[in-house]
Amino acid sequence: MSFKIEKLARNNIRNLNPYESARRLQSTGKIWMNANEYPVSKDYLINQKNLNRYPDFQPKKIIKKYANYIGIIPEEILVTRGADEGIELLMKAFCNPETDSIMIFPPTYGMYKITADILGIINKPISLNNKWQLNIKTILKNLDNVKLIYICNPNNPTANLIQFQDILILLKYTEKKTIVVIDEAYIEFCISFSLVKYLKKYHHLVILRTLSKAFSLAGIRCGFILANKKIINLLMKVISPYPIPVPTSYIAEKALCKREISLMKSRISKLINIRKWFISKIKLFKSVEKIFESNTNYILVKFYEGNKIFEFFRTKGIIFRNQNQQIGLLNCLRITIGTYEECKKVILILKNL
Ligand SMILES: *Cc1c(COP(=O)(O)O)cnc(C)c1O
């Protein structure tokens, strides 16, 4: 009998279903509308001569530029290997395995639960209500041993904003007890709803940001944690020694100059126009039951036969994200807004169904 090496693994890892990222699930297909990436890439020439050296622990120039961009001080920023690393660092720094909990609000981004599962941290899910808002009363009753609350705003995959008043109630109620994390991965698509201005007032507020979505740089893996200095100092204890590769830092620095930021803003307004036009077209089709309001670069669409539509588009080389198995999302597909031409193809196929 052969020895089962799996038996050596931690129990929670043996039982774990890993995150099914868009890239893990499918790498074929011509048109990718499944990972909420920006549909076109910018070219950056990398001519680096110092690749023999380890990078800075925290690249100062990037921090300074990001601080300028959002209007906070550099001491309140940590650069991470994408927002996903931010999610993990917070749990590593704040949660004792087996005893402490995180709280999440499904249907939402999958990495909160999976990261907790990997680290052996208890996960308390409290479903969003039928308007996809927080069930405040239930939340307040269940905060014992909760160290971190993760709110995705705007929420992925539902694309809506979480009511500002509810977040404020939570912030008031959790002071000195629980860290409230707002995942603002898509906030550039509705920037006036950012909670950055509350960092001064609430020292238990943490905001996650990324260059992966609006900045069109998912490939370089760069994100940010914004928080009070004391939280940033704690996180610096758990982050790896050289988290940001030299090429990443080089490109991020260019992407954060004034000119690039204003280009990013104009790309966003174009993309929002495409989204509005795309919604106005596809809501007319008989196969579509409902399109949910979007404040992001993707839309959640409920079809009458979601799985069939998903598979049919796949045979045409167009990949969506199937949300059918998520709580409350029967027959729902998440469609990333692509270029005008890509969206036109989707419309044409739906028309000919
Ligand atoms: C894409 C996404 C992330 C991950 O961002 P990276 O910076 O690429 O790691 C985090 N949160 C949400 C809600 C996302 O959709």
The ligand as a MOL file (V3000), in Angstrom:
LIG
                    3D

  0  0  0     0  0            999 V3000
M  V30 BEGIN CTAB
M  V30 COUNTS 15 15 0 0 0
M  V30 BEGIN ATOM
M  V30 1 C -10.3930 41.5620 -7.9400 0
M  V30 2 C -10.7290 41.7320 -6.5250 0
M  V30 3 C -9.7510 41.7140 -5.5260 0
M  V30 4 C -8.3340 41.3000 -5.7910 0
M  V30 5 O -7.5910 42.2950 -6.2840 0
M  V30 6 P -6.0340 42.0590 -6.5580 0
M  V30 7 O -5.4660 43.3870 -6.2440 0
M  V30 8 O -5.9170 41.6880 -7.9900 0
M  V30 9 O -5.5360 40.9960 -5.6370 0
M  V30 10 C -10.1140 41.9980 -4.2280 0
M  V30 11 N -11.3810 42.2560 -3.9170 0
M  V30 12 C -12.3500 42.2480 -4.8460 0
M  V30 13 C -13.7460 42.5360 -4.4410 0
M  V30 14 C -12.0560 41.9610 -6.1690 0
M  V30 15 O -13.0290 41.8820 -7.0710 0
M  V30 END ATOM
M  V30 BEGIN BOND
M  V30 1 1 1 2
M  V30 2 1 2 3
M  V30 3 2 2 14
M  V30 4 1 3 4
M  V30 5 2 3 10
M  V30 6 1 4 5
M  V30 7 1 5 6
M  V30 8 2 6 7
M  V30 9 1 6 8
M  V30 10 1 6 9
M  V30 11 1 10 11
M  V30 12 2 11 12
M  V30 13 1 12 13
M  V30 14 1 12 14
M  V30 15 1 14 15
M  V30 END BOND
M  V30 END CTAB
M  END
